[in-house]
Amino acid sequence: MTLDWWVAFWVVLALGLLGLEAASMALVGAYFAFGAIAAAVAASLDAEVWVQLVVFAAVSVLSLVLTRRPLKAALRSAPLVPSNAPAIVGRRGVVTIAIPAGTGGRGQVRIGTEDWSARPAGSEVAIPEGTTVEVVALEGVTALVRPVPE
């Protein structure tokens, strides 16, 4: 193959590897893409094919060995924001916006200091504003509630 073919080969390989990296986010394909770019540079400087292969392997492996662990640690150290939303199950609240009957009806309840969207849990009865309710389950960000007998 001529010089132009080798440069094109390495560039196409680099683009393919970057595409795989974007799809997998495994932090591996990018290193081999960097190696392919370095090999393309070597090819454009008229290096022999064996030199291009050595450049590809050396840049790929060295960049992987030297930077993958610190990058993964940095990505892992991003703080996770824990949610205690499941903690509202079993708690009582007060209906602030009436909850219509049926599974599609939504209203709002105040549980402690938080307002939650709510719908009736299994009952086909509307729950009027001001009613004390108990949260029996949580579906996403919607509390399933039932009236508390007084």
C-alpha positions in Angstrom: 0.0 0.0 0.0 1.1 3.5 -0.6 1.6 6.2 2.0 -1.8 7.8 1.5 -3.5 4.4 2.0 -1.7 3.8 5.3 -2.6 7.3 6.6 -6.2 6.7 5.5 -6.2 3.2 7.1 -5.0 4.6 10.5 -7.4 7.5 10.4 -10.4 5.3 9.6 -9.3 2.9 12.3 -9.1 5.7 14.8 -12.5 7.0 13.9 -14.0 3.5 14.2 -12.4 3.0 17.6 -13.6 6.4 18.8 -17.1 5.4 17.7 -16.9 2.1 19.7 -15.6 4.1 22.7 -18.6 6.5 22.5 -21.0 3.5 22.4 -19.4 1.5 25.2 -17.8 4.2 27.5 -15.3 1.5 28.6 -12.3 3.7 28.4 -10.4 1.3 26.2 -11.2 2.1 22.6 -10.0 5.7 23.0 -6.5 4.6 23.8 -6.2 2.4 20.7 -7.7 5.4 18.7 -4.8 7.5 20.1 -2.4 4.8 19.0 -4.0 4.8 15.5 -3.7 8.6 15.3 0.0 8.3 16.2 0.5 5.6 13.6 -1.2 7.9 11.0 1.3 10.6 11.9 4.1 8.1 11.5 2.7 7.0 8.2 2.5 10.6 7.0 6.2 11.0 7.9 7.0 8.1 5.5 7.7 5.6 8.3 7.8 1.9 7.4 4.8 -0.2 8.1 6.6 -2.1 11.0 7.4 1.3 12.6 3.8 2.3 12.3 2.7 -0.9 14.0 5.2 -0.3 16.8 4.1 3.3 17.2 0.4 2.1 17.3 1.2 -0.6 19.9 3.5 1.6 22.0 1.2 4.7 22.2 -1.9 2.5 22.8 -0.4 0.5 25.6 1.5 3.3 27.3 -1.5 5.7 27.3 -3.7 2.9 28.6 -1.3 1.9 31.4 -0.5 5.5 32.4 -3.9 7.1 32.4 -6.7 4.6 32.6 -6.6 4.0 36.4 -6.5 7.7 37.4 -9.3 8.5 34.9 -11.6 5.7 36.2 -10.9 6.8 39.8 -11.8 10.4 38.9 -15.1 9.2 37.2 -15.9 7.0 40.1 -15.4 9.7 42.7 -18.3 11.8 41.3 -20.6 12.1 44.3 -23.8 10.1 44.2 -26.8 11.9 45.5 -28.6 9.3 47.6 -32.4 9.5 47.8 -34.4 8.5 50.8 -37.6 8.6 48.8 -38.5 5.0 49.8 -38.5 6.3 53.4 -41.9 7.9 52.9 -43.6 4.5 52.6 -45.6 4.0 55.7 -45.6 7.7 56.7 -48.7 9.8 57.0 -49.5 13.0 55.2 -52.3 15.4 54.4 -53.9 15.8 51.0 -53.3 19.3 49.7 -54.8 18.9 46.3 -57.8 16.5 46.1 -57.0 13.1 44.5 -59.7 12.1 42.0 -60.9 8.5 41.9 -59.3 6.0 39.4 -55.8 5.1 38.5 -55.3 8.1 36.3 -56.3 10.7 39.0 -53.5 12.6 40.5 -53.5 15.0 43.4 -50.9 16.1 45.9 -50.0 15.3 49.5 -47.8 16.9 52.1 -45.6 14.4 53.9 -43.5 16.1 56.5 -42.2 19.2 54.8 -42.3 17.8 51.2 -45.1 17.9 48.7 -45.6 14.7 46.6 -47.8 13.9 43.7 -50.2 11.2 44.8 -52.9 8.9 43.5 -55.1 6.4 45.3 -53.7 3.0 46.0 -56.2 0.5 44.6 -59.3 2.3 45.6 -61.7 3.9 43.2 -62.7 6.5 45.8 -61.8 10.2 45.5 -59.8 11.5 48.4 -60.7 15.1 49.3 -58.4 17.9 50.3 -57.5 17.9 54.0 -57.8 14.1 54.4 -55.0 12.3 56.4 -53.5 9.5 54.2 -50.9 6.8 54.6 -48.3 6.1 51.8 -48.5 2.5 50.9 -46.1 2.4 48.0 -44.0 4.6 45.7 -44.1 4.5 41.9 -41.4 6.7 40.6 -42.1 10.1 42.1 -45.8 9.4 42.8 -47.0 8.3 46.2 -49.7 5.7 46.3 -51.9 6.6 49.3 -55.0 5.4 51.1 -57.1 7.3 53.6 -56.5 6.7 57.3 -59.6 5.8 59.1 -60.4 8.4 61.8 
